[in-house]
Amino acid sequence: MSLHDDLTAVRRTLDELTRKVERLEQQAAATRGKPALAPDPSRMVTVPDTPYDSALWTDSDDEGLGARDRRAP
């Protein structure tokens, strides 16, 4: 592709992005002042404040570090 083709593609993409942002701004303006929908209580999950049992993590690996008893390659 030539520089002119690259610039044309960038301009087209930028124009599309501008249109999408304007559409989002219009949608946001239309929803301002409307009350937010209340969450569906049947889909809510209660998370207890008590600490988790440490036995849950006994055989777990450190995320991204691999197993404790093996060396990295």
Residue, then its C-alpha position, 0 to 999 in steps of 0.5 A: m500500500s502506498l502512503h496515500d492509501d494508508l492515509t485514506a484508510v486511516r481517515r475512513t476509520l477515523d470518520e467511522l469512529t467519529r460517527k460511532v462516538e456521536r451515536l453513543e453520545q446521543q444515546a447517552a443524552a437520551t438516557r440521562g434523566k431516566p431512572a436506572l433499572a433495578p437489578d434482578p434480585s433472583r440473579m444476585v449472589t450474597v458474598p459472605d464477609t467471613p474469610y475463606d477456609s485456607a484449605l481451599w488453596t492447599d493444592s493450588d498453583d500460583e497463577g502464572l507461576g506454575a506448580r510449586d514443585r516444578r522449575a520453569p523451563 
